[in-house]
């Protein structure tokens, strides 16, 4: 296994609510493994649900994982995280997640926290505050939001890709294997 900082990371945004056996959990686990096979480390919020699942998939595929926790919560990071980065506020946590996503961002179904992470990175890319990086929404969950935002500002739609399954990730996250 490589050190977490040895490869560019894809930051996975997702929910803390999914459990093993849930479709969302299994999809996140498969996504984490797929990203590792493409040559990326996996970064995420570090807690349970799809964050745990993507880290578990990455770890089982031989990849490195980074979790960004927040001292405001008493929960411990999940056991599949190799490197834990503790922040003092939600703002710091989102900023660190954005920073870690040097390989791009993958949004899974989620709630308000996931929405905030997706919206923030999307805005930063659209406004040119960070270099363009892949922002990919997996599954149909985010489709209505992306379509609504694109109807208001068509250029914003060019910054986000909607994909229906794991195999489509390779179209947006170029393979780093062998680099």
C-alpha positions as CSV (number, residue, x, y, z in Angstrom):
1,X,0.0,0.0,0.0
2,X,1.3,3.5,-0.9
3,X,1.4,6.3,1.6
4,X,-1.7,8.5,1.4
5,X,0.2,11.5,0.1
6,X,2.1,9.5,-2.6
7,X,-0.8,9.6,-5.1
8,X,-3.3,12.2,-6.1
9,X,-6.5,11.7,-4.2
10,X,-10.1,11.8,-5.4
11,X,-12.3,13.2,-2.6
12,X,-15.5,11.2,-2.2
13,X,-18.5,13.2,-0.8
14,X,-21.2,11.0,0.7
15,X,-23.6,10.2,3.5
16,X,-23.0,8.8,7.0
17,X,-26.4,7.0,6.9
18,X,-25.7,4.0,4.7
19,X,-25.0,0.6,6.2
20,X,-23.3,-2.6,4.9
21,X,-25.6,-4.4,2.5
22,X,-27.4,-1.2,1.5
23,X,-27.2,-0.4,-2.2
24,X,-25.6,3.0,-1.5
25,X,-22.9,1.4,0.8
26,X,-22.0,-1.3,-1.8
27,X,-21.9,1.3,-4.6
28,X,-19.5,3.5,-2.5
29,X,-17.3,0.4,-1.7
30,X,-17.1,-0.4,-5.4
31,X,-16.3,3.3,-6.2
32,X,-13.4,3.4,-3.7
33,X,-12.0,0.2,-5.2
34,X,-12.4,1.5,-8.8
35,X,-10.6,4.8,-8.0
36,X,-7.7,2.8,-6.5
37,X,-7.5,0.6,-9.6
38,X,-7.2,3.9,-11.6
39,X,-4.3,4.9,-9.5
40,X,-5.8,7.3,-6.9
41,X,-5.8,7.6,-3.2
42,X,-9.3,8.1,-1.7
43,X,-10.1,11.0,0.6
44,X,-13.4,11.6,2.4
45,X,-15.0,12.8,5.6
46,X,-13.7,9.8,7.5
47,X,-16.8,8.7,9.3
48,X,-19.4,6.0,8.6
49,X,-21.8,5.3,5.8
50,X,-20.6,5.8,2.3
51,X,-17.5,7.5,3.6
52,X,-16.6,4.2,5.4
53,X,-17.6,2.2,2.4
54,X,-15.5,4.1,-0.1
55,X,-12.5,3.9,2.2
56,X,-13.1,0.2,2.8
57,X,-13.2,-0.5,-1.0
58,X,-10.1,1.5,-1.5
59,X,-8.2,-0.3,1.3
60,X,-9.3,-3.7,0.1
61,X,-8.0,-2.8,-3.4
62,X,-4.6,-2.0,-1.9
63,X,-5.0,1.8,-1.9
64,X,-4.5,4.6,0.6
65,X,-7.2,6.5,2.4
66,X,-7.4,9.9,4.1
67,X,-10.2,10.9,6.4
68,X,-10.9,14.5,7.3
69,X,-12.7,14.6,10.7
70,X,-13.9,17.5,12.7
71,X,-13.4,18.1,16.5
72,X,-17.0,19.3,16.8
73,X,-18.1,15.7,16.5
74,X,-17.3,13.0,19.1
75,X,-17.4,10.1,16.6
76,X,-14.1,8.4,15.8
77,X,-13.0,8.0,12.2
78,X,-13.7,4.7,10.6
79,X,-11.2,1.9,10.8
80,X,-10.5,1.9,7.0
81,X,-8.8,5.3,7.2
82,X,-5.0,5.3,7.0
83,X,-4.4,9.0,7.7
84,X,-6.7,11.1,9.8
85,X,-6.7,14.9,9.5
86,X,-8.6,16.6,12.3
87,X,-10.1,20.0,11.7
88,X,-11.6,22.5,14.2
89,X,-14.6,23.6,12.2
90,X,-16.9,22.6,9.3
91,X,-15.4,25.3,7.2
92,X,-11.9,24.0,7.7
93,X,-13.1,20.4,7.1
94,X,-14.7,21.3,3.7
95,X,-11.6,23.4,2.7
96,X,-9.3,20.5,3.5
97,X,-11.5,18.0,1.5
98,X,-11.4,20.4,-1.4
99,X,-7.6,20.7,-1.1
100,X,-7.1,17.0,-0.9
101,X,-9.1,16.4,-4.1
102,X,-6.2,17.0,-6.4
103,X,-7.4,14.2,-8.6
104,X,-11.0,15.4,-8.6
105,X,-14.3,14.8,-6.7
106,X,-16.9,12.1,-6.6
107,X,-20.3,12.9,-5.1
108,X,-22.5,10.0,-3.9
109,X,-26.0,10.4,-2.7
110,X,-26.2,12.3,0.5
111,X,-27.9,14.9,2.6
112,X,-27.1,18.6,3.4
113,X,-23.4,18.0,4.3
114,X,-22.8,16.2,1.0
115,X,-24.7,19.0,-0.8
116,X,-22.6,21.6,0.9
117,X,-19.4,19.8,-0.2
118,X,-20.5,19.4,-3.8
119,X,-21.8,22.9,-4.0
120,X,-18.6,24.4,-2.6
121,X,-16.2,22.6,-4.9
122,X,-18.5,23.2,-7.9
123,X,-18.5,26.9,-7.2
124,X,-14.7,27.0,-6.8
125,X,-14.2,25.4,-10.2
126,X,-16.9,27.5,-11.9
127,X,-15.3,30.7,-10.6
128,X,-11.8,29.6,-11.4
129,X,-10.6,29.7,-7.7
130,X,-9.2,26.2,-8.1
131,X,-7.9,24.5,-11.3
132,X,-10.5,22.5,-13.2
133,X,-10.8,19.0,-11.9
134,X,-13.3,16.3,-12.5
135,X,-16.5,16.7,-10.5
136,X,-18.5,13.5,-11.0
137,X,-22.0,12.7,-9.5
138,X,-22.6,9.0,-9.4
139,X,-26.1,7.7,-9.8
140,X,-29.3,9.6,-10.5
141,X,-29.6,11.3,-7.1
142,X,-27.9,14.6,-8.1
143,X,-29.5,14.8,-11.6
144,X,-32.4,17.2,-10.7
145,X,-30.0,19.6,-8.9
146,X,-27.5,19.6,-11.8
147,X,-30.2,20.1,-14.3
148,X,-31.7,22.9,-12.3
149,X,-28.4,24.7,-11.9
150,X,-27.5,24.2,-15.6
151,X,-30.9,25.7,-16.6
152,X,-30.0,28.8,-14.7
153,X,-26.3,28.9,-15.8
154,X,-25.5,26.5,-18.7
155,X,-21.7,27.0,-18.2
156,X,-22.0,25.5,-14.7
157,X,-23.1,22.2,-16.2
158,X,-19.8,21.8,-18.0
159,X,-18.0,21.5,-14.7
160,X,-20.0,18.5,-13.5
161,X,-20.5,15.1,-15.0
162,X,-23.4,12.7,-14.2
163,X,-22.6,9.0,-14.5
164,X,-24.9,6.1,-13.8
165,X,-22.4,3.4,-12.9
166,X,-18.9,2.7,-11.6
167,X,-17.5,1.7,-15.0
168,X,-18.1,5.3,-16.3
169,X,-15.6,6.7,-13.7
170,X,-12.7,5.9,-16.0
171,X,-14.0,8.4,-18.5
172,X,-13.6,11.2,-16.0
173,X,-10.7,10.1,-13.8
174,X,-7.8,9.3,-16.1
175,X,-5.8,6.3,-15.2
176,X,-2.6,7.1,-13.2
177,X,-1.5,3.5,-13.2
178,X,2.1,3.3,-14.3
179,X,2.8,7.0,-13.8
